Amino acid sequence: MKIKEDFILRKVADSYVVVPVNNMSLDFNGIINLNETGAFLFELLQNGADREELISKLLDKYEVTEQKAEKDIDLFIEKVKGADILE
């Protein structure tokens, strides 16, 4: 999985936002707000991480159970797909 190149992640104060750039700014109306964990996963997806890599990296960085990591990542992937920002 990979984030479309027309979306970038920016830190604004203590928040993270995903904004469309280039021609995508004409088609995509709005921004996506992310917390620190969401920004971490977004960056991994920008580099083409798959589900298993997302789980592994999340388990390495945060103290969560594998079941919780899988559930959270599945929800995150679902939302990213729903926003149509994956290639």
Secondary structure, 3 states (H helix, E strand, C coil): CCECCCEEEEEECCEEEEEECCCHHHHCCCCEEECHHHHHHHHHHHCCCCHHHHHHHHHHHCCCCHHHHHHHHHHHHHHHHHCCCEC
